[in-house]
Amino acid sequence: MIPLHLAEPPELVNVGVGVHGVRGLRDVFRLPDLWQLHLYGYSANLTMGGTTYPVAPGSVSLTPADTQVQFDYRGRSEHLFVHFRPRVTGEPSYVPIVQDAGTTAPVLSDMLRSAISASPSGSARVVAEVWAALWRVAQLSAPLTEGGASAGHSAVATAITYIEANLARTLTVPTLAAAAGISHNHLTRLFRAETGLTVVAYIRQRRMARARHLLVSSTLSIPAVAATVGIPDLQAFNKTCHRELGGAPRAVRAGSATPAAR
């Protein structure tokens, strides 16, 4: 397990698609000051620190900065990658070097491809997409209960993953229930039991948490922030900011908003 700091958004250097195994079946390299995230679409062996890890389609790996890695390919190999610098603040999450992303792999792929398609690579929107993807990777290794099962219901985890990947889009409870493979009422009950919130309240909370980050940490226009978090109606966005963040979007950006006690 390696410590990954995610309390603050990372410094993003590059996100893209890598194609390997064409000119040779082995790569050895080290990035002195950059972490690497890879989401694989192929089978290969990854060797790091003297340990060899098999990777397969849907695997995801994290490589700390200044760590030598060796890839042994079996032919043309394509993966999605992120090069970044974590901001070392807050408590770290402890993440395996290699994990099987399972049903989260398509969601991660969509998030990273969305980041790749956005421009420029260091923009707040791209950083937000990558930051959310890194959180999803960290949450793949959720703590286990005493019985050895993953804490929490997998349907709730699937719904939360879907929410994080689609904050800019229209989100409804029936859509989330369909993505999780359970009924609307069952998801509603599970969600409240595990999060203490209704599904709608959770979506609103996540949207406004991302809005706060974008308002404070980026130069995106207020309409762009509103669209990025799925509330393109500026009147509705302003009203939600007042209720959830304690002031108008401009006040949040200026640091003068005062959230109400809850």
RODO-2510 file (C-alpha; in nm, 4 decimals, decimal comma):
residues 262
     n   res          X          Y          Z
     1     m     0,0000     0,0000     0,0000
     2     i     0,1251     0,3485    -0,0847
     3     p     0,0146     0,6799     0,0735
     4     l    -0,1714     0,9068    -0,1682
     5     h    -0,2677     1,2588    -0,0589
     6     l    -0,5995     1,3725    -0,2050
     7     a    -0,7232     1,6347     0,0410
     8     e    -0,6395     1,8978    -0,2219
     9     p    -0,6540     1,8668    -0,6010
    10     p    -0,3264     1,7478    -0,7539
    11     e    -0,0977     1,9489    -0,9778
    12     l    -0,1772     1,7944    -1,3132
    13     v     0,1055     1,7720    -1,5664
    14     n    -0,0336     1,5449    -1,8358
    15     v    -0,3252     1,3148    -1,9151
    16     g    -0,3475     1,1091    -2,2312
    17     v    -0,3446     0,7786    -2,4149
    18     g    -0,0226     0,5754    -2,4299
    19     v     0,0488     0,3158    -2,6992
    20     h     0,3351     0,0728    -2,6326
    21     g     0,4633    -0,2669    -2,7372
    22     v     0,4934    -0,1704    -3,1037
    23     r     0,8692    -0,1183    -3,1400
    24     g     0,9651    -0,3383    -2,8462
    25     l     0,8057    -0,5538    -2,5791
    26     r     0,9802    -0,3953    -2,2796
    27     d     0,9926    -0,0405    -2,1398
    28     v     1,1933     0,0697    -1,8364
    29     f     1,1611     0,4252    -1,7097
    30     r     1,1497     0,6528    -1,4068
    31     l     0,9804     0,9919    -1,3677
    32     p     1,1853     1,1823    -1,1069
    33     d     0,9136     1,4081    -0,9656
    34     l     0,5833     1,2818    -1,1059
    35     w     0,3326     1,0220    -0,9914
    36     q     0,1720     0,8024    -1,2576
    37     l    -0,1782     0,6603    -1,2843
    38     h    -0,2420     0,3956    -1,5517
    39     l    -0,5736     0,2391    -1,6527
    40     y    -0,5018    -0,0661    -1,8666
    41     g    -0,6709    -0,2015    -2,1753
    42     y    -0,4336    -0,4974    -2,2160
    43     s    -0,2526    -0,7783    -2,0325
    44     a     0,1127    -0,7335    -1,9342
    45     n     0,3528    -0,7518    -1,6406
    46     l     0,4464    -0,4463    -1,4342
    47     t     0,7613    -0,4721    -1,2203
    48     m     0,8184    -0,2184    -0,9452
    49     g     1,0519    -0,2400    -0,6449
    50     g     1,1492    -0,5954    -0,7306
    51     t     0,7873    -0,7188    -0,7370
    52     t     0,6087    -0,8173    -1,0567
    53     y     0,2365    -0,7444    -1,0827
    54     p     0,0215    -0,8896    -1,3608
    55     v    -0,2105    -0,6309    -1,5141
    56     a    -0,5145    -0,6995    -1,7299
    57     p    -0,7872    -0,4965    -1,8981
    58     g    -0,9567    -0,3012    -1,6205
    59     s    -0,6508    -0,2956    -1,3934
    60     v    -0,5351     0,0357    -1,2519
    61     s    -0,1907     0,1133    -1,1096
    62     l    -0,0284     0,3966    -0,9172
    63     t     0,3457     0,4639    -0,9321
    64     p     0,5004     0,7103    -0,6842
    65     a     0,7479     0,9691    -0,8086
    66     d     1,1101     0,8656    -0,8651
    67     t     1,0213     0,4950    -0,8838
    68     q     1,1637     0,2757    -1,1595
    69     v     0,9057     0,0648    -1,3408
    70     q     0,9396    -0,2045    -1,6031
    71     f     0,6621    -0,3032    -1,8418
    72     d     0,6715    -0,6325    -2,0307
    73     y     0,4129    -0,6263    -2,3081
    74     r     0,2614    -0,9017    -2,5214
    75     g     0,2054    -0,6883    -2,8290
    76     r     0,0476    -0,3528    -2,9065
    77     s    -0,0754    -0,2154    -2,5737
    78     e    -0,2881     0,0927    -2,5071
    79     h    -0,3580     0,2532    -2,1707
    80     l    -0,4865     0,5803    -2,0277
    81     f    -0,2390     0,7678    -1,8119
    82     v    -0,2108     1,0645    -1,5782
    83     h     0,1127     1,2298    -1,4643
    84     f     0,0630     1,4439    -1,1547
    85     r     0,2052     1,5793    -0,8307
    86     p    -0,0089     1,5284    -0,5188
    87     r    -0,0342     1,8193    -0,2795
    88     v     0,0915     1,6809     0,0516
    89     t    -0,1774     1,8068     0,2889
    90     g    -0,4234     1,6264     0,5136
    91     e    -0,4364     1,2564     0,5891
    92     p    -0,3358     1,0244     0,3023
    93     s    -0,5355     0,7363     0,1600
    94     y    -0,3461     0,4081     0,1411
    95     v    -0,3808     0,2542    -0,2024
    96     p    -0,2472    -0,0713    -0,3556
    97     i     0,0047    -0,0381    -0,6382
    98     v    -0,2191    -0,2438    -0,8680
    99     q    -0,5937    -0,3015    -0,8360
   100     d    -0,8696    -0,4527    -1,0450
   101     a    -1,1135    -0,1671    -1,0990
   102     g    -1,3905    -0,4144    -1,1837
   103     t    -1,7210    -0,2467    -1,2668
   104     t    -1,5626     0,0921    -1,1917
   105     a    -1,3204     0,0588    -1,4852
   106     p    -1,5648     0,1928    -1,7496
   107     v    -1,6491     0,4859    -1,5227
   108     l    -1,2794     0,5653    -1,4717
   109     s    -1,2233     0,5358    -1,8448
   110     d    -1,5057     0,7814    -1,9153
   111     m    -1,3690     1,0262    -1,6572
   112     l    -1,0154     1,0150    -1,7948
   113     r    -1,1271     1,0356    -2,1575
   114     s    -1,3416     1,3344    -2,0662
   115     a    -1,0317     1,4949    -1,9134
   116     i    -0,8268     1,4114    -2,2226
   117     s    -1,0858     1,5676    -2,4529
   118     a    -1,1000     1,8901    -2,2506
   119     s    -0,8490     2,1686    -2,3077
   120     p    -0,6128     2,2979    -2,1887
   121     s    -0,4679     2,0108    -1,9861
   122     g    -0,4123     2,2243    -1,6763
   123     s    -0,7589     2,3797    -1,6726
   124     a    -0,9779     2,3576    -1,3647
   125     r    -1,2236     2,1279    -1,5407
   126     v    -0,9504     1,8787    -1,6340
   127     v    -0,8024     1,8888    -1,2842
   128     a    -1,1487     1,8312    -1,1351
   129     e    -1,2067     1,5272    -1,3587
   130     v    -0,8680     1,3767    -1,2691
   131     w    -0,9083     1,4528    -0,8991
   132     a    -1,2457     1,2746    -0,8969
   133     a    -1,0923     0,9773    -1,0814
   134     l    -0,8101     0,9543    -0,8253
   135     w    -1,0650     0,9505    -0,5450
   136     r    -1,2474     0,6648    -0,7187
   137     v    -0,9180     0,4735    -0,7408
   138     a    -0,8519     0,5353    -0,3698
   139     q    -1,2010     0,4120    -0,2832
   140     l    -1,1569     0,0848    -0,4726
   141     s    -0,9678    -0,0492    -0,1722
   142     a    -1,2445     0,0289     0,0776
   143     p    -1,1892    -0,0951     0,4340
   144     l    -1,3155    -0,4448     0,5089
   145     t    -1,5602    -0,5403     0,7805
   146     e    -1,4761    -0,8061     1,0421
   147     g    -1,6461    -1,0659     0,8261
   148     g    -1,4137    -0,9858     0,5379
   149     a    -1,6739    -0,8256     0,3146
   150     s    -1,6412    -0,4777     0,1728
   151     a    -1,7895    -0,2169     0,4024
   152     g    -2,1066    -0,0729     0,2544
   153     h    -2,3364    -0,2044    -0,0152
   154     s    -2,1915    -0,2396    -0,3630
   155     a    -2,5017    -0,0794    -0,5155
   156     v    -2,4417     0,2382    -0,3153
   157     a    -2,0755     0,2385    -0,4184
   158     t    -2,1799     0,2003    -0,7828
   159     a    -2,4310     0,4841    -0,7510
   160     i    -2,1726     0,7125    -0,5897
   161     t    -1,9210     0,6302    -0,8635
   162     y    -2,1835     0,7166    -1,1246
   163     i    -2,2633     1,0449    -0,9478
   164     e    -1,8971     1,1500    -0,9310
   165     a    -1,8495     1,0762    -1,3012
   166     n    -2,1640     1,2588    -1,4113
   167     l    -2,2042     1,5675    -1,1925
   168     a    -2,2332     1,7873    -1,5015
   169     r    -2,5264     1,5841    -1,6344
   170     t    -2,8882     1,5384    -1,5289
   171     l    -2,8977     1,2845    -1,2449
   172     t    -3,2147     1,1131    -1,1291
   173     v    -3,2769     0,8402    -0,8729
   174     p    -3,4215     0,6023    -1,1376
   175     t    -3,1095     0,6501    -1,3534
   176     l    -2,8824     0,5748    -1,0569
   177     a    -3,0915     0,2756    -0,9557
   178     a    -3,0655     0,1371    -1,3088
   179     a    -2,6869     0,1872    -1,3059
   180     a    -2,6675     0,0061    -0,9700
   181     g    -2,8982    -0,2750    -1,0824
   182     i    -3,1561    -0,2350    -0,8057
   183     s    -3,4974    -0,0742    -0,7649
   184     h    -3,5569     0,2946    -0,7034
   185     n    -3,6975     0,2291    -0,3534
   186     h    -3,4197    -0,0128    -0,2581
   187     l    -3,1495     0,2359    -0,3561
   188     t    -3,3258     0,5111    -0,1625
   189     r    -3,3321     0,2979     0,1547
   190     l    -2,9712     0,1791     0,1191
   191     f    -2,8424     0,5265     0,0418
   192     r    -2,9984     0,6862     0,3476
   193     a    -2,8803     0,3997     0,5702
   194     e    -2,5184     0,4315     0,4524
   195     t    -2,4780     0,8063     0,3998
   196     g    -2,7424     0,9572     0,6241
   197     l    -2,8653     1,1566     0,3247
   198     t    -3,1256     1,1183     0,0559
   199     v    -2,9874     1,0561    -0,2920
   200     v    -3,0937     1,4040    -0,4021
   201     a    -2,9291     1,5676    -0,0987
   202     y    -2,6075     1,3748    -0,1609
   203     i    -2,5973     1,4847    -0,5262
   204     r    -2,6552     1,8473    -0,4215
   205     q    -2,3796     1,8221    -0,1586
   206     r    -2,1278     1,6803    -0,4064
   207     r    -2,2171     1,9370    -0,6697
   208     m    -2,1688     2,2235    -0,4291
   209     a    -1,8441     2,0820    -0,2908
   210     r    -1,7066     2,0776    -0,6436
   211     a    -1,8530     2,4233    -0,7113
   212     r    -1,6774     2,5621    -0,4045
   213     h    -1,3457     2,4153    -0,5206
   214     l    -1,3840     2,5574    -0,8710
   215     l    -1,4913     2,8993    -0,7460
   216     v    -1,2030     2,9259    -0,5015
   217     s    -0,9270     2,7469    -0,6927
   218     s    -0,9915     2,8341    -1,0565
   219     t    -1,0580     3,1292    -1,2838
   220     l    -1,3549     2,9620    -1,4542
   221     s    -1,6428     3,2004    -1,5067
   222     i    -1,9410     3,1539    -1,2786
   223     p    -2,1613     3,0282    -1,5668
   224     a    -1,8885     2,7744    -1,6539
   225     v    -1,8692     2,6565    -1,2923
   226     a    -2,2478     2,6218    -1,2802
   227     a    -2,2493     2,4145    -1,5996
   228     t    -1,9589     2,1987    -1,4800
   229     v    -2,1493     2,0966    -1,1674
   230     g    -2,4758     2,0305    -1,3482
   231     i    -2,6734     2,3449    -1,2519
   232     p    -2,6601     2,5535    -1,5719
   233     d    -2,9572     2,7707    -1,4648
   234     l    -2,7734     3,0648    -1,3051
   235     q    -3,0690     3,1640    -1,0887
   236     a    -3,0906     2,8093    -0,9484
   237     f    -2,7125     2,7968    -0,9040
   238     n    -2,7123     3,1276    -0,7172
   239     k    -2,9950     3,0112    -0,4907
   240     t    -2,8208     2,6810    -0,4162
   241     c    -2,4927     2,8610    -0,3411
   242     h    -2,6715     3,0844    -0,0925
   243     r    -2,8353     2,7860     0,0773
   244     e    -2,5403     2,5438     0,0764
   245     l    -2,2308     2,7683     0,0730
   246     g    -2,3556     3,0722     0,2633
   247     g    -2,3497     3,3322    -0,0113
   248     a    -2,3607     3,4162    -0,3779
   249     p    -2,0998     3,2579    -0,6079
   250     r    -1,8980     3,5833    -0,6117
   251     a    -1,8936     3,5854    -0,2320
   252     v    -1,7763     3,2247    -0,2223
   253     r    -1,4981     3,3117    -0,4678
   254     a    -1,3978     3,6128    -0,2566
   255     g    -1,4008     3,4093     0,0647
   256     s    -1,6715     3,6215     0,2278
   257     a    -1,9528     3,3636     0,2266
   258     t    -2,0566     3,2212     0,5644
   259     p    -2,2181     2,8762     0,5498
   260     a    -2,5048     2,8298     0,7933
   261     a    -2,4516     2,5929     1,0861
   262     r    -2,6094     2,2530     1,0376
***
